[in-house]
Amino acid sequence: MNPIYALIAERAKHACEYCHAPELVFNFPFEVEHITPVCRGGSNDPQNLALSCRSCNLRKG
Ligand SMILES: [Zn+2]
């Protein structure tokens, strides 16, 4: 698991930062994703990371 997950999940209060679905209703932990992808110059800073549920993550592609 991403070591920064705990920090991001705490900040997001364990809810998806896009659709605000609570992590609790899913049977697996949310994923930490980059708002600006690393390949496009995004950093690994918490400011560039968001807790995302699977559907938001997939939608974003
Ligand atoms: Zn979501």
N, CA, C, O and the ligand as a Tripos MOL2 file, in Angstrom:
@<TRIPOS>MOLECULE
protein
  245   243    62     0     0
PROTEIN
NO_CHARGES

@<TRIPOS>ATOM
      1 N           0.8400   -1.2050    0.0000 N.3       1 MET1
      2 CA          0.0000    0.0000    0.0000 C.3       1 MET1
      3 C           0.8740    1.2540    0.0000 C.2       1 MET1
      4 O           1.9500    1.2900    0.5970 O.2       1 MET1
      5 N           0.3850    2.2540   -0.6730 N.am      2 ASN2
      6 CA          1.0760    3.5350   -0.7110 C.3       2 ASN2
      7 C           1.2990    4.0650    0.7150 C.2       2 ASN2
      8 O           0.3380    4.2270    1.4670 O.2       2 ASN2
      9 N           2.5530    4.3340    1.0910 N.am      3 PRO3
     10 CA          2.8300    4.7810    2.4640 C.3       3 PRO3
     11 C           2.1720    6.1110    2.8090 C.2       3 PRO3
     12 O           1.9800    6.4210    3.9840 O.2       3 PRO3
     13 N           1.8310    6.8840    1.8120 N.am      4 ILE4
     14 CA          1.2240    8.1920    2.0780 C.3       4 ILE4
     15 C          -0.2940    8.0650    2.2080 C.2       4 ILE4
     16 O          -0.9950    9.0310    2.5100 O.2       4 ILE4
     17 N          -0.7800    6.8460    1.9720 N.am      5 TYR5
     18 CA         -2.2220    6.6080    2.0430 C.3       5 TYR5
     19 C          -2.8430    7.0960    3.3490 C.2       5 TYR5
     20 O          -3.8770    7.7650    3.3440 O.2       5 TYR5
     21 N          -2.1960    6.7500    4.4760 N.am      6 ALA6
     22 CA         -2.7430    7.1030    5.7910 C.3       6 ALA6
     23 C          -2.9310    8.6110    5.9210 C.2       6 ALA6
     24 O          -3.9390    9.0820    6.4490 O.2       6 ALA6
     25 N          -1.9530    9.3520    5.4360 N.am      7 LEU7
     26 CA         -2.0070   10.8170    5.5210 C.3       7 LEU7
     27 C          -3.1460   11.3720    4.6640 C.2       7 LEU7
     28 O          -3.9250   12.2130    5.1120 O.2       7 LEU7
     29 N          -3.2240   10.8950    3.4500 N.am      8 ILE8
     30 CA         -4.2430   11.3880    2.5190 C.3       8 ILE8
     31 C          -5.6400   10.9540    2.9800 C.2       8 ILE8
     32 O          -6.5890   11.7370    2.9250 O.2       8 ILE8
     33 N          -5.7570    9.7230    3.4270 N.am      9 ALA9
     34 CA         -7.0550    9.2170    3.8770 C.3       9 ALA9
     35 C          -7.5530    9.9930    5.0890 C.2       9 ALA9
     36 O          -8.7450   10.2720    5.2230 O.2       9 ALA9
     37 N          -6.6150   10.3340    5.9680 N.am     10 GLU10
     38 CA         -6.9700   11.1140    7.1510 C.3      10 GLU10
     39 C          -7.4590   12.5000    6.7400 C.2      10 GLU10
     40 O          -8.4700   12.9850    7.2470 O.2      10 GLU10
     41 N          -6.7410   13.1280    5.8260 N.am     11 ARG11
     42 CA         -7.1020   14.4600    5.3600 C.3      11 ARG11
     43 C          -8.4690   14.4500    4.6760 C.2      11 ARG11
     44 O          -9.2720   15.3670    4.8500 O.2      11 ARG11
     45 N          -8.7150   13.4100    3.9040 N.am     12 ALA12
     46 CA         -9.9700   13.3040    3.1580 C.3      12 ALA12
     47 C         -11.0990   12.7440    4.0250 C.2      12 ALA12
     48 O         -12.2320   12.5980    3.5660 O.2      12 ALA12
     49 N         -10.7760   12.4330    5.2810 N.am     13 LYS13
     50 CA        -11.7360   11.8170    6.1930 C.3      13 LYS13
     51 C         -12.3240   10.5380    5.5980 C.2      13 LYS13
     52 O         -13.5090   10.2420    5.7480 O.2      13 LYS13
     53 N         -11.4670    9.8050    4.9290 N.am     14 HIS14
     54 CA        -11.8410    8.5080    4.3420 C.3      14 HIS14
     55 C         -13.0410    8.6100    3.4150 C.2      14 HIS14
     56 O         -13.8990    7.7280    3.3900 O.2      14 HIS14
     57 N         -13.0900    9.6950    2.6540 N.am     15 ALA15
     58 CA        -14.0980    9.8330    1.6160 C.3      15 ALA15
     59 C         -13.4080   10.2040    0.3150 C.2      15 ALA15
     60 O         -12.3670   10.8610    0.3090 O.2      15 ALA15
     61 N         -14.0040    9.7750   -0.7800 N.am     16 CYS16
     62 CA        -13.4640   10.1240   -2.0930 C.3      16 CYS16
     63 C         -13.4330   11.6470   -2.2380 C.2      16 CYS16
     64 O         -14.4230   12.3170   -1.9450 O.2      16 CYS16
     65 N         -12.3080   12.1900   -2.6880 N.am     17 GLU17
     66 CA        -12.1960   13.6460   -2.7920 C.3      17 GLU17
     67 C         -12.8680   14.1820   -4.0590 C.2      17 GLU17
     68 O         -12.9240   15.3940   -4.2620 O.2      17 GLU17
     69 N         -13.3700   13.2980   -4.9000 N.am     18 TYR18
     70 CA        -14.0800   13.7290   -6.1090 C.3      18 TYR18
     71 C         -15.5900   13.6540   -5.9120 C.2      18 TYR18
     72 O         -16.2930   14.6480   -6.0940 O.2      18 TYR18
     73 N         -16.0850   12.4800   -5.5410 N.am     19 CYS19
     74 CA        -17.5440   12.3240   -5.4270 C.3      19 CYS19
     75 C         -17.9890   12.2700   -3.9650 C.2      19 CYS19
     76 O         -19.1860   12.2190   -3.6840 O.2      19 CYS19
     77 N         -17.0400   12.2820   -3.0410 N.am     20 HIS20
     78 CA        -17.3010   12.3120   -1.6020 C.3      20 HIS20
     79 C         -18.0090   11.0610   -1.0750 C.2      20 HIS20
     80 O         -18.6280   11.0940   -0.0120 O.2      20 HIS20
     81 N         -17.9140    9.9810   -1.8110 N.am     21 ALA21
     82 CA        -18.4450    8.7190   -1.3080 C.3      21 ALA21
     83 C         -17.5730    8.2520   -0.1460 C.2      21 ALA21
     84 O         -16.3460    8.2890   -0.2410 O.2      21 ALA21
     85 N         -18.1910    7.8180    0.9420 N.am     22 PRO22
     86 CA        -17.3890    7.3370    2.0660 C.3      22 PRO22
     87 C         -16.7030    6.0150    1.7480 C.2      22 PRO22
     88 O         -17.2850    5.1170    1.1400 O.2      22 PRO22
     89 N         -15.4630    5.9260    2.1740 N.am     23 GLU23
     90 CA        -14.6810    4.7190    1.9240 C.3      23 GLU23
     91 C         -15.3550    3.4900    2.5340 C.2      23 GLU23
     92 O         -15.2130    2.3690    2.0460 O.2      23 GLU23
     93 N         -16.0800    3.7350    3.6010 N.am     24 LEU24
     94 CA        -16.7160    2.6630    4.3580 C.3      24 LEU24
     95 C         -17.6650    1.8040    3.5270 C.2      24 LEU24
     96 O         -17.7790    0.6020    3.7670 O.2      24 LEU24
     97 N         -18.3460    2.4050    2.5520 N.am     25 VAL25
     98 CA        -19.3350    1.6590    1.7820 C.3      25 VAL25
     99 C         -18.6930    0.7410    0.7410 C.2      25 VAL25
    100 O         -19.3550   -0.1320    0.1790 O.2      25 VAL25
    101 N         -17.4070    0.9430    0.4930 N.am     26 PHE26
    102 CA        -16.7050    0.0710   -0.4340 C.3      26 PHE26
    103 C         -16.0070   -1.0240    0.3660 C.2      26 PHE26
    104 O         -15.7120   -0.8530    1.5490 O.2      26 PHE26
    105 N         -15.7560   -2.1150   -0.2750 N.am     27 ASN27
    106 CA        -15.1280   -3.2160    0.4470 C.3      27 ASN27
    107 C         -13.6100   -3.2210    0.3350 C.2      27 ASN27
    108 O         -12.9470   -4.1930    0.6970 O.2      27 ASN27
    109 N         -13.0830   -2.1320   -0.1660 N.am     28 PHE28
    110 CA        -11.6260   -2.0520   -0.2810 C.3      28 PHE28
    111 C         -11.2020   -0.6060   -0.0640 C.2      28 PHE28
    112 O         -12.0000    0.3090   -0.2620 O.2      28 PHE28
    113 N          -9.9830   -0.3970    0.3300 N.am     29 PRO29
    114 CA         -9.5110    0.9740    0.5510 C.3      29 PRO29
    115 C          -9.4700    1.7550   -0.7510 C.2      29 PRO29
    116 O          -9.2750    1.1860   -1.8240 O.2      29 PRO29
    117 N          -9.6540    3.0510   -0.6460 N.am     30 PHE30
    118 CA         -9.5370    3.9050   -1.8150 C.3      30 PHE30
    119 C          -8.0930    4.0020   -2.2470 C.2      30 PHE30
    120 O          -7.1740    3.6110   -1.5270 O.2      30 PHE30
    121 N          -7.9190    4.5310   -3.4340 N.am     31 GLU31
    122 CA         -6.5720    4.6790   -3.9560 C.3      31 GLU31
    123 C          -6.1270    6.1320   -3.8640 C.2      31 GLU31
    124 O          -6.9260    7.0600   -3.9860 O.2      31 GLU31
    125 N          -4.8380    6.2960   -3.6460 N.am     32 VAL32
    126 CA         -4.2640    7.6410   -3.6590 C.3      32 VAL32
    127 C          -3.7860    7.8980   -5.0740 C.2      32 VAL32
    128 O          -2.9660    7.1550   -5.6140 O.2      32 VAL32
    129 N          -4.3080    8.9560   -5.6640 N.am     33 GLU33
    130 CA         -3.8800    9.2280   -7.0280 C.3      33 GLU33
    131 C          -3.3400   10.6360   -7.1700 C.2      33 GLU33
    132 O          -3.6090   11.5130   -6.3480 O.2      33 GLU33
    133 N          -2.5750   10.8340   -8.2240 N.am     34 HIS34
    134 CA         -1.9930   12.1410   -8.5000 C.3      34 HIS34
    135 C          -3.0150   13.0070   -9.2300 C.2      34 HIS34
    136 O          -3.6270   12.5620  -10.2000 O.2      34 HIS34
    137 N          -3.1990   14.2210   -8.7750 N.am     35 ILE35
    138 CA         -4.0910   15.1530   -9.4450 C.3      35 ILE35
    139 C          -3.4520   15.5550  -10.7830 C.2      35 ILE35
    140 O          -4.0990   15.5040  -11.8290 O.2      35 ILE35
    141 N          -2.1920   15.9490  -10.7320 N.am     36 THR36
    142 CA         -1.4060   16.1290  -11.9520 C.3      36 THR36
    143 C          -0.4680   14.9350  -12.0640 C.2      36 THR36
    144 O           0.3810   14.7450  -11.1920 O.2      36 THR36
    145 N          -0.5940   14.1380  -13.0990 N.am     37 PRO37
    146 CA          0.2470   12.9340  -13.2000 C.3      37 PRO37
    147 C           1.7390   13.2660  -13.1640 C.2      37 PRO37
    148 O           2.1850   14.3060  -13.6500 O.2      37 PRO37
    149 N           2.4750   12.3580  -12.5790 N.am     38 VAL38
    150 CA          3.9280   12.5530  -12.4750 C.3      38 VAL38
    151 C           4.5450   12.7630  -13.8570 C.2      38 VAL38
    152 O           5.4770   13.5500  -14.0220 O.2      38 VAL38
    153 N           4.0140   12.0500  -14.8380 N.am     39 CYS39
    154 CA          4.5650   12.1690  -16.1960 C.3      39 CYS39
    155 C           4.2960   13.5380  -16.8090 C.2      39 CYS39
    156 O           4.9010   13.9060  -17.8150 O.2      39 CYS39
    157 N           3.3750   14.2960  -16.1910 N.am     40 ARG40
    158 CA          3.1330   15.6580  -16.6760 C.3      40 ARG40
    159 C           3.6650   16.6910  -15.6860 C.2      40 ARG40
    160 O           3.2070   17.8330  -15.6560 O.2      40 ARG40
    161 N           4.6180   16.2800  -14.8940 N.am     41 GLY41
    162 CA          5.2990   17.2180  -14.0080 C.3      41 GLY41
    163 C           4.6910   17.3250  -12.6240 C.2      41 GLY41
    164 O           5.0980   18.1830  -11.8420 O.2      41 GLY41
    165 N           3.7280   16.4770  -12.3010 N.am     42 GLY42
    166 CA          3.1250   16.4870  -10.9740 C.3      42 GLY42
    167 C           4.1070   15.9810   -9.9280 C.2      42 GLY42
    168 O           4.9870   15.1760  -10.2340 O.2      42 GLY42
    169 N           3.9600   16.4460   -8.7100 N.am     43 SER43
    170 CA          4.8660   16.0300   -7.6480 C.3      43 SER43
    171 C           4.2030   14.9610   -6.7790 C.2      43 SER43
    172 O           3.0220   14.6490   -6.9350 O.2      43 SER43
    173 N           4.9870   14.4170   -5.8700 N.am     44 ASN44
    174 CA          4.4520   13.4610   -4.8980 C.3      44 ASN44
    175 C           4.0280   14.1610   -3.6160 C.2      44 ASN44
    176 O           3.8580   13.5220   -2.5770 O.2      44 ASN44
    177 N           3.8600   15.4530   -3.6930 N.am     45 ASP45
    178 CA          3.4180   16.2490   -2.5700 C.3      45 ASP45
    179 C           1.9750   15.9100   -2.2010 C.2      45 ASP45
    180 O           1.1630   15.6440   -3.0870 O.2      45 ASP45
    181 N           1.6430   15.9160   -0.9060 N.am     46 PRO46
    182 CA          0.2470   15.6830   -0.5310 C.3      46 PRO46
    183 C          -0.7290   16.6210   -1.2430 C.2      46 PRO46
    184 O          -1.8820   16.2590   -1.4750 O.2      46 PRO46
    185 N          -0.2700   17.8210   -1.5880 N.am     47 GLN47
    186 CA         -1.1330   18.7720   -2.2940 C.3      47 GLN47
    187 C          -1.5170   18.2790   -3.6840 C.2      47 GLN47
    188 O          -2.5350   18.6840   -4.2450 O.2      47 GLN47
    189 N          -0.6970   17.4120   -4.2170 N.am     48 ASN48
    190 CA         -0.9720   16.8830   -5.5580 C.3      48 ASN48
    191 C          -1.5940   15.4910   -5.5000 C.2      48 ASN48
    192 O          -1.7340   14.8220   -6.5240 O.2      48 ASN48
    193 N          -1.9640   15.0660   -4.3050 N.am     49 LEU49
    194 CA         -2.5280   13.7310   -4.1570 C.3      49 LEU49
    195 C          -3.9590   13.8200   -3.6660 C.2      49 LEU49
    196 O          -4.2980   14.6970   -2.8720 O.2      49 LEU49
    197 N          -4.7920   12.9160   -4.1370 N.am     50 ALA50
    198 CA         -6.1970   12.9000   -3.7240 C.3      50 ALA50
    199 C          -6.6410   11.4690   -3.4820 C.2      50 ALA50
    200 O          -6.2320   10.5430   -4.1830 O.2      50 ALA50
    201 N          -7.4770   11.3100   -2.4870 N.am     51 LEU51
    202 CA         -8.0710   10.0070   -2.2300 C.3      51 LEU51
    203 C          -9.2020    9.8230   -3.2410 C.2      51 LEU51
    204 O         -10.0650   10.6880   -3.3920 O.2      51 LEU51
    205 N          -9.1820    8.6990   -3.9190 N.am     52 SER52
    206 CA        -10.1440    8.4930   -4.9940 C.3      52 SER52
    207 C         -10.7460    7.1040   -4.9270 C.2      52 SER52
    208 O         -10.0390    6.1150   -4.7280 O.2      52 SER52
    209 N         -12.0670    7.0370   -5.0950 N.am     53 CYS53
    210 CA        -12.7090    5.7290   -5.1650 C.3      53 CYS53
    211 C         -12.4180    5.1290   -6.5380 C.2      53 CYS53
    212 O         -11.9180    5.8040   -7.4380 O.2      53 CYS53
    213 N         -12.7370    3.8670   -6.6730 N.am     54 ARG54
    214 CA        -12.3900    3.1640   -7.9040 C.3      54 ARG54
    215 C         -13.0800    3.7830   -9.1260 C.2      54 ARG54
    216 O         -12.4570    3.9280  -10.1780 O.2      54 ARG54
    217 N         -14.3440    4.1440   -8.9960 N.am     55 SER55
    218 CA        -15.0550    4.6370  -10.1740 C.3      55 SER55
    219 C         -14.5100    5.9900  -10.6120 C.2      55 SER55
    220 O         -14.3890    6.2420  -11.8110 O.2      55 SER55
    221 N         -14.1740    6.8770   -9.6520 N.am     56 CYS56
    222 CA        -13.5930    8.1580  -10.0380 C.3      56 CYS56
    223 C         -12.2210    7.9590  -10.6610 C.2      56 CYS56
    224 O         -11.8510    8.6500  -11.6100 O.2      56 CYS56
    225 N         -11.4880    7.0260  -10.1290 N.am     57 ASN57
    226 CA        -10.1580    6.7260  -10.6290 C.3      57 ASN57
    227 C         -10.2380    6.2180  -12.0690 C.2      57 ASN57
    228 O          -9.4370    6.6070  -12.9190 O.2      57 ASN57
    229 N         -11.1930    5.3620  -12.3290 N.am     58 LEU58
    230 CA        -11.3510    4.7920  -13.6640 C.3      58 LEU58
    231 C         -11.8550    5.8420  -14.6510 C.2      58 LEU58
    232 O         -11.4160    5.9060  -15.8000 O.2      58 LEU58
    233 N         -12.7920    6.6640  -14.1680 N.am     59 ARG59
    234 CA        -13.3680    7.6910  -15.0180 C.3      59 ARG59
    235 C         -12.2940    8.6600  -15.5070 C.2      59 ARG59
    236 O         -12.3060    9.1230  -16.6480 O.2      59 ARG59
    237 N         -11.3720    8.9440  -14.5990 N.am     60 LYS60
    238 CA        -10.3140    9.8750  -14.9150 C.3      60 LYS60
    239 C          -9.3450    9.2670  -15.9270 C.2      60 LYS60
    240 O          -8.6910    9.9740  -16.6940 O.2      60 LYS60
    241 N          -9.2760    7.9670  -15.9040 N.am     61 GLY61
    242 CA         -8.4200    7.2670  -16.8580 C.3      61 GLY61
    243 C          -6.9730    7.3820  -16.5430 C.2      61 GLY61
    244 O          -6.1380    6.8390  -17.2670 O.2      61 GLY61
    245 ZN        -15.3600    8.9580   -6.1380 Zn       62 ZN62
@<TRIPOS>BOND
     1     1     2 1
     2     2     3 1
     3     3     4 2
     4     3     5 am
     5     5     6 1
     6     6     7 1
     7     7     8 2
     8     7     9 am
     9     9    10 1
    10    10    11 1
    11    11    12 2
    12    11    13 am
    13    13    14 1
    14    14    15 1
    15    15    16 2
    16    15    17 am
    17    17    18 1
    18    18    19 1
    19    19    20 2
    20    19    21 am
    21    21    22 1
    22    22    23 1
    23    23    24 2
    24    23    25 am
    25    25    26 1
    26    26    27 1
    27    27    28 2
    28    27    29 am
    29    29    30 1
    30    30    31 1
    31    31    32 2
    32    31    33 am
    33    33    34 1
    34    34    35 1
    35    35    36 2
    36    35    37 am
    37    37    38 1
    38    38    39 1
    39    39    40 2
    40    39    41 am
    41    41    42 1
    42    42    43 1
    43    43    44 2
    44    43    45 am
    45    45    46 1
    46    46    47 1
    47    47    48 2
    48    47    49 am
    49    49    50 1
    50    50    51 1
    51    51    52 2
    52    51    53 am
    53    53    54 1
    54    54    55 1
    55    55    56 2
    56    55    57 am
    57    57    58 1
    58    58    59 1
    59    59    60 2
    60    59    61 am
    61    61    62 1
    62    62    63 1
    63    63    64 2
    64    63    65 am
    65    65    66 1
    66    66    67 1
    67    67    68 2
    68    67    69 am
    69    69    70 1
    70    70    71 1
    71    71    72 2
    72    71    73 am
    73    73    74 1
    74    74    75 1
    75    75    76 2
    76    75    77 am
    77    77    78 1
    78    78    79 1
    79    79    80 2
    80    79    81 am
    81    81    82 1
    82    82    83 1
    83    83    84 2
    84    83    85 am
    85    85    86 1
    86    86    87 1
    87    87    88 2
    88    87    89 am
    89    89    90 1
    90    90    91 1
    91    91    92 2
    92    91    93 am
    93    93    94 1
    94    94    95 1
    95    95    96 2
    96    95    97 am
    97    97    98 1
    98    98    99 1
    99    99   100 2
   100    99   101 am
   101   101   102 1
   102   102   103 1
   103   103   104 2
   104   103   105 am
   105   105   106 1
   106   106   107 1
   107   107   108 2
   108   107   109 am
   109   109   110 1
   110   110   111 1
   111   111   112 2
   112   111   113 am
   113   113   114 1
   114   114   115 1
   115   115   116 2
   116   115   117 am
   117   117   118 1
   118   118   119 1
   119   119   120 2
   120   119   121 am
   121   121   122 1
   122   122   123 1
   123   123   124 2
   124   123   125 am
   125   125   126 1
   126   126   127 1
   127   127   128 2
   128   127   129 am
   129   129   130 1
   130   130   131 1
   131   131   132 2
   132   131   133 am
   133   133   134 1
   134   134   135 1
   135   135   136 2
   136   135   137 am
   137   137   138 1
   138   138   139 1
   139   139   140 2
   140   139   141 am
   141   141   142 1
   142   142   143 1
   143   143   144 2
   144   143   145 am
   145   145   146 1
   146   146   147 1
   147   147   148 2
   148   147   149 am
   149   149   150 1
   150   150   151 1
   151   151   152 2
   152   151   153 am
   153   153   154 1
   154   154   155 1
   155   155   156 2
   156   155   157 am
   157   157   158 1
   158   158   159 1
   159   159   160 2
   160   159   161 am
   161   161   162 1
   162   162   163 1
   163   163   164 2
   164   163   165 am
   165   165   166 1
   166   166   167 1
   167   167   168 2
   168   167   169 am
   169   169   170 1
   170   170   171 1
   171   171   172 2
   172   171   173 am
   173   173   174 1
   174   174   175 1
   175   175   176 2
   176   175   177 am
   177   177   178 1
   178   178   179 1
   179   179   180 2
   180   179   181 am
   181   181   182 1
   182   182   183 1
   183   183   184 2
   184   183   185 am
   185   185   186 1
   186   186   187 1
   187   187   188 2
   188   187   189 am
   189   189   190 1
   190   190   191 1
   191   191   192 2
   192   191   193 am
   193   193   194 1
   194   194   195 1
   195   195   196 2
   196   195   197 am
   197   197   198 1
   198   198   199 1
   199   199   200 2
   200   199   201 am
   201   201   202 1
   202   202   203 1
   203   203   204 2
   204   203   205 am
   205   205   206 1
   206   206   207 1
   207   207   208 2
   208   207   209 am
   209   209   210 1
   210   210   211 1
   211   211   212 2
   212   211   213 am
   213   213   214 1
   214   214   215 1
   215   215   216 2
   216   215   217 am
   217   217   218 1
   218   218   219 1
   219   219   220 2
   220   219   221 am
   221   221   222 1
   222   222   223 1
   223   223   224 2
   224   223   225 am
   225   225   226 1
   226   226   227 1
   227   227   228 2
   228   227   229 am
   229   229   230 1
   230   230   231 1
   231   231   232 2
   232   231   233 am
   233   233   234 1
   234   234   235 1
   235   235   236 2
   236   235   237 am
   237   237   238 1
   238   238   239 1
   239   239   240 2
   240   239   241 am
   241   241   242 1
   242   242   243 1
   243   243   244 2
@<TRIPOS>SUBSTRUCTURE
     1 MET1         2 RESIDUE 1 A MET
     2 ASN2         6 RESIDUE 1 A ASN
     3 PRO3        10 RESIDUE 1 A PRO
     4 ILE4        14 RESIDUE 1 A ILE
     5 TYR5        18 RESIDUE 1 A TYR
     6 ALA6        22 RESIDUE 1 A ALA
     7 LEU7        26 RESIDUE 1 A LEU
     8 ILE8        30 RESIDUE 1 A ILE
     9 ALA9        34 RESIDUE 1 A ALA
    10 GLU10       38 RESIDUE 1 A GLU
    11 ARG11       42 RESIDUE 1 A ARG
    12 ALA12       46 RESIDUE 1 A ALA
    13 LYS13       50 RESIDUE 1 A LYS
    14 HIS14       54 RESIDUE 1 A HIS
    15 ALA15       58 RESIDUE 1 A ALA
    16 CYS16       62 RESIDUE 1 A CYS
    17 GLU17       66 RESIDUE 1 A GLU
    18 TYR18       70 RESIDUE 1 A TYR
    19 CYS19       74 RESIDUE 1 A CYS
    20 HIS20       78 RESIDUE 1 A HIS
    21 ALA21       82 RESIDUE 1 A ALA
    22 PRO22       86 RESIDUE 1 A PRO
    23 GLU23       90 RESIDUE 1 A GLU
    24 LEU24       94 RESIDUE 1 A LEU
    25 VAL25       98 RESIDUE 1 A VAL
    26 PHE26      102 RESIDUE 1 A PHE
    27 ASN27      106 RESIDUE 1 A ASN
    28 PHE28      110 RESIDUE 1 A PHE
    29 PRO29      114 RESIDUE 1 A PRO
    30 PHE30      118 RESIDUE 1 A PHE
    31 GLU31      122 RESIDUE 1 A GLU
    32 VAL32      126 RESIDUE 1 A VAL
    33 GLU33      130 RESIDUE 1 A GLU
    34 HIS34      134 RESIDUE 1 A HIS
    35 ILE35      138 RESIDUE 1 A ILE
    36 THR36      142 RESIDUE 1 A THR
    37 PRO37      146 RESIDUE 1 A PRO
    38 VAL38      150 RESIDUE 1 A VAL
    39 CYS39      154 RESIDUE 1 A CYS
    40 ARG40      158 RESIDUE 1 A ARG
    41 GLY41      162 RESIDUE 1 A GLY
    42 GLY42      166 RESIDUE 1 A GLY
    43 SER43      170 RESIDUE 1 A SER
    44 ASN44      174 RESIDUE 1 A ASN
    45 ASP45      178 RESIDUE 1 A ASP
    46 PRO46      182 RESIDUE 1 A PRO
    47 GLN47      186 RESIDUE 1 A GLN
    48 ASN48      190 RESIDUE 1 A ASN
    49 LEU49      194 RESIDUE 1 A LEU
    50 ALA50      198 RESIDUE 1 A ALA
    51 LEU51      202 RESIDUE 1 A LEU
    52 SER52      206 RESIDUE 1 A SER
    53 CYS53      210 RESIDUE 1 A CYS
    54 ARG54      214 RESIDUE 1 A ARG
    55 SER55      218 RESIDUE 1 A SER
    56 CYS56      222 RESIDUE 1 A CYS
    57 ASN57      226 RESIDUE 1 A ASN
    58 LEU58      230 RESIDUE 1 A LEU
    59 ARG59      234 RESIDUE 1 A ARG
    60 LYS60      238 RESIDUE 1 A LYS
    61 GLY61      242 RESIDUE 1 A GLY
    62 ZN62       245 GROUP 0 **** ****
